[in-house]
Amino acid sequence: MTDSNHLDEKALVALLRAGQQAAFEKIYELYKERLLGFILKLVKVEEVAGEVLQEVFIKIWTHRESIDENLSFKSYLFRITENVVYDYYRKIARDKKLQTKLVAIASSNYRHVEEEIIGKEERLLLHNLIEELPPIRRQVYKLQKLAGKSYKEIGQELNISSSTVSDHIQKANKYIQQRLRTIKPNHIILLVWVRHFFS
């Protein structure tokens, strides 16, 4: 951004702080596309991304008087956006109906979601946690979660009952989630992703 543009932005922020609706609308037009793309990478659902974007700008308008016009408004805007996304994930963790809706939408391409939401370090961590499972439980878990086999198929392959398969899966999920809370207690996106796609 050039000095001229920076000055224009500072002027807009000053007008926004003063309650000028035209300045607010101008800022919205300047940033909406970039923010929407950023949000969409995190939530993966266009409808949800639109709702999050709307919430971001509601917060901007509501808290306009507290904006420091001497600091980077772009950084402030993206920080607010990240906070709204995290709040959204916390809401998912409490809302069973919303969980079901999102899993139905995202389950068909969760590998792509994995690549976007969690990085190489987190994927390695998940791999290592799976490897910590007892041998039979680890095998059951990989067959169900990674190979996509049904409980019945796994039972037939390993010569165990479907209820035993279910018990292994539940205990593996519980172990992995507990370990993640210990290792990455503040990684909200990772914890929620594991809860949705690996539970």
N, C-alpha and C positions, 0 to 999 in steps of 0.2 A: 504493500500500500504506500503511495507517495505521501509526502508531507502535506500536500494539498488535500488529498483524500482524508488523511488523518485529521486535519483541521476541520474538514467538512463533517467527519464523524463526530468529533468532539462537540461541534456546534449542534448537531442533531441530538446528541446525548443531553446537552444542556437544555435544549428545548423539550426533550422528553421528560427530563426531571421537573421541568416547569409545568408539565401536564399538557403539552401541545400534542393533540391527536394526530396532526399531519406528520409530525416528526416520528411518532410511533409507527404510523403506516409506512413511512419511507424506510425505516429500519427493518420493518417486517419484509418489505419487498427486496431489500438488499441481502438479507440473510436467509430467507425461508428455504430456498433451494438447497443451499449448502447444509443447513441444519437438517432438512428432511432426509438428505442422502446419508448424513452421519447417523441419524436416528434409525433409519431403515437397516443399516448394517448391523445394528445392535438388536433390534426387535424382530426384524424379518417379516413383519406383517404390515402391509401398506395402511390398512385401516387403523391399526394401533399407532403407527408412526405419525399419522395425521393427528390423532388425539394427543399424542405426546407433544407434538409441535405446538398445538393450540394451548396446551397447559404451560409450555415454556413461555409463550408470549403473554399469557395471563399473568404469570409470575413477574415478568419484566414490567408490565404496566402497573401491577399492584405494588411492587417494591421500587418503583422508578425513583423515588426521592432518595433512596439509599445508595444509588449507583454513584460510584466515584468517577467523575468524568475525566480525571487525570490519569486513570489507569486504562489498560487495554480493554475496550468494550467487547472486542471479539473474544478475548480469553474469558471474560466474565460470562458472555453469552453461552459459550461452549461448556463452561463449568456448571451453569444453571441447567443446561440440557442434560449433562451427565447425571446430575442430582435427580432430575425428574425421571430419567430412565431407571436409576437405582430404586427410586420410590415405586416405580411401576413393577419392578421385579419383586420387591417386598410385598406388594399387593398380590401378585401372583401366588406367592408362598402362602398367603392366607385365604385365597379365594379358589375353592375347588372347581367351581363352574368355569372360571377363567382359565384354570390349568387345563381342564378337559378341552376347551375350545382351542387353545393354542397348540396343545399336543396334536390334536386332530389336523390342524393346519400344517404344522411343521414336521410331523413325524416322517413324512415321505421324503424329506430332504435334510434330515438332521445332520448328515455328514457335512453338508455345506455349512450349516449353522455352526457346527463344531469348529470348522476352519476359520470362520469369521469371528466368533465370540471368544473362543479361548485359543491361546497361542501354543507354540511348541512346548514351552516349559510346563504349561498346565496339562497338555496331553501326555507328556512324559510322566508327570506326577500321577495321573490317572492310571496309566499303564503300570507303573510301579506298585500302586495300591492294589490293583487286580492281581499282580504277581505275588503279593503278600498273602493272598487267600490260601487256605488249605488246598492241596492238589485236586481233590474231587470237586470241591466248591468252585475252584478257579476254572476247571474244565466245564462245569455246568454253566457258569456265568458267561464264559466266552462263547459257548455254543448258542446261548439264548440271546445275549446282548450284541455280540459281534457277528455271529453267523446267522442270527435271525431265526433259529429253529424253534419249533413249538415245544411245550413241555412234554407232550406225548412223544415227539420225535427224539428228544433228548433221553427220555426214559427208556425208549426202545434201544437206542444206541449204547447206553451205559448200563442197561439192565437194572434200572431202578424205577420206582413208581413216580407218577406225575406229582404226587403230594411231596415226595422227597425232593424232586426238582424244585418245586415251589419253595420249600423250606430253605434250600441252599440259596436260591435267588434272594429271598427276603433277608436272610442273614448276611449275605454278601453286600446287599444294598445298605443295610444298617451299618456294617463295618466301614464301608467306603465313605459314607456320609459323616460318620463320627470322626474318622481320621481327617477328613477334609476340614471339619470345623476346628480341629486342633491345629492343623498345619496352615490353613488359609482362612482364618475366621472372618476376615473382612472382605473376602473375594465373593461378593454377593452374586455376581453373574455366574461364576463357576459353580457355586453351591446350588443355585436354582437350576442351572443347566443340567447338572447331574441328577437332581431330584426329578426333573421332568423326563429326561431322555434315557436315564439309566435305572429308573424305578419301575 
